[in-house]
Amino acid sequence: MADAETNTLLSTDDVRHIATLARIGMTDAEVEKFRDELSDIIGHFQALAAIETDDVEPTMNGADVTNVMAADESIACLTTEETLANAPTREDNYLRVRAVLE
C-alpha cells in the first residue's frame, strides 16, 4: 500500500514533531523512513474507517466461546499442624521467616 497518495499523509515536520513528543532522536534518513512507514499505517486505518459497519452487530469474540472454568467448590482446609508440619522453623502457630526489614 505504498503509493504516492499514502506516502504524503505525514510531512517530515509531522514525524519530527512526533519524535520530539516521544523524546526520540532521529537522523534525516530515519525521519524519511518513518514518514513512509507511519503514512502507510495511517493509510491502513483510513481504509478500515471507510468500511461500512452500521449494520454489523458488535462482538467481543468472533468464535463461539463458552466458560471452561470448573465450578467454585468449597473444600476442607488443612489444619494448622498440617500446614506447619514441614516448616523449617516456626514460632507458636506461625511460620518463622528471616526479617525482611531491619
Stockholm file with secondary structure:
# STOCKHOLM 1.0

chainA/1-102         MADAETNTLLSTDDVRHIATLARIGMTDAEVEKFRDELSDIIGHFQALAAIETDDVEPTMNGADVTNVMAADESIACLTTEETLANAPTREDNYLRVRAVLE
#=GR chainA/1-102 SS CCCHHHHTSSCHHHHHHHHHHTTCCCCHHHHHHHHHHHHHHHHHHHHHHTSCCTTSCCCSCSSCCCCCCCCCCCCCCCCHHHHHTTCSSEETTEECCCCSCC
#=GC SS_cons         CCCHHHHTSSCHHHHHHHHHHTTCCCCHHHHHHHHHHHHHHHHHHHHHHTSCCTTSCCCSCSSCCCCCCCCCCCCCCCCHHHHHTTCSSEETTEECCCCSCC
//
